[in-house]
Amino acid sequence: MWILPLVGYLGSVVGFCFLTLAIASGLYYLSELVEEHTVIAKRLLTRLIYAIIGLQLILCLADGFPLSLTLMGIASHVVYLGNMRRFPFVKLTDPLFLASCLLVLVNHYFWFRHFSIAQSRSYAAMNSVYDQPDIPSFTEIASFFGLCVWFVPFALFVSLSASDNVLPTIGSEPPSHDSDGKNKRQSIVKLGVDHILSGIGEVSRMAGWKKPEDRF
């Protein structure tokens, strides 16, 4: 068989494209909800940060999670909490915002390293293939990463907003303004999606695939 594997590869590519579009659409919709309900979003995110800090303390005390990594996770969420002082506005050059982006990667690396070492030690201590390794399951590890490592930064990324002139735009259109003459607040996600679409449209027009008056 050599046709069926090609069909499988094609189906995988199509499925990945649909999944990517679904995620992008969901992020776009969530960013619009946050724009309409800023006060509620700020309250929920603040309580969420405190809840995850409490969860990390419970995991450290009850399940023996390493104290150093727990303190690092708590400190990271305190930094995330600092982004709430001007919520939902953010400057991409704000030290707290840059520190938050860095801490997400640092937390992911050290927690991934912790679980990897724990798994290696557990398998090395096994005397028989029938022994059950004393390690968290994949579902438990994935849930921990989703809730305690990635959830708050992801929610902040969707919720934080910026004015139209934060990201560069292709073309000479001036930034949009609201009825009061101020820069209109837009989600970073929406700005990023609009910027990508503008870039694709500009490349298409330069290549002659689209007319200048065509839009996505």
PEPELIN-V679465 format. One record per backbone hydrogen bond with DSSP energy under -0.5 kcal/mol. NH is the residue of the N-H (numbers start at 0). CO is the residue of the C=O. If there is no record, write none. Layout:
nh: [NH NH]
co: [CO CO]
//
This chain:
nh: [5 6 7 8 9 10 11 12 13 14 15 16 17 18 19 20 21 22 23 24 25 26 27 28 29 30 31 32 33 34 35 36 40 41 42 43 44 45 46 47 48 49 50 51 52 53 54 55 56 57 58 59 60 61 62 62 63 64 69 70 71 72 73 74 75 76 77 78 79 80 81 82 82 83 84 85 86 88 89 93 97 98 99 100 101 102 103 104 105 106 107 108 109 110 111 112 113 114 115 116 117 118 119 120 121 122 123 124 125 130 132 134 140 141 142 143 144 145 146 147 148 148 149 150 153 154 155 156 157 158 159 160 161 165 177 180 183 185 187 190 191 192 193 194 195 196 197 198 199 200 201 202 203 204 205 206 207 207 208 209 213]
co: [1 2 3 4 5 6 7 8 9 10 11 12 13 14 15 16 17 18 19 20 21 22 23 24 25 26 27 28 29 30 31 32 36 37 38 39 40 41 42 43 44 45 46 47 48 49 50 51 52 53 54 55 56 57 57 58 59 58 65 66 67 68 69 70 71 72 73 74 75 76 77 78 79 80 81 82 83 85 160 90 93 94 95 96 97 98 99 100 101 102 103 104 105 106 107 108 109 110 111 112 113 114 115 116 117 118 119 120 122 127 130 132 136 137 138 139 140 141 142 143 143 144 144 145 149 150 151 152 153 154 155 87 185 162 181 177 175 161 159 186 187 188 189 190 191 192 193 194 195 196 197 198 199 200 201 202 203 204 203 203 210]
//
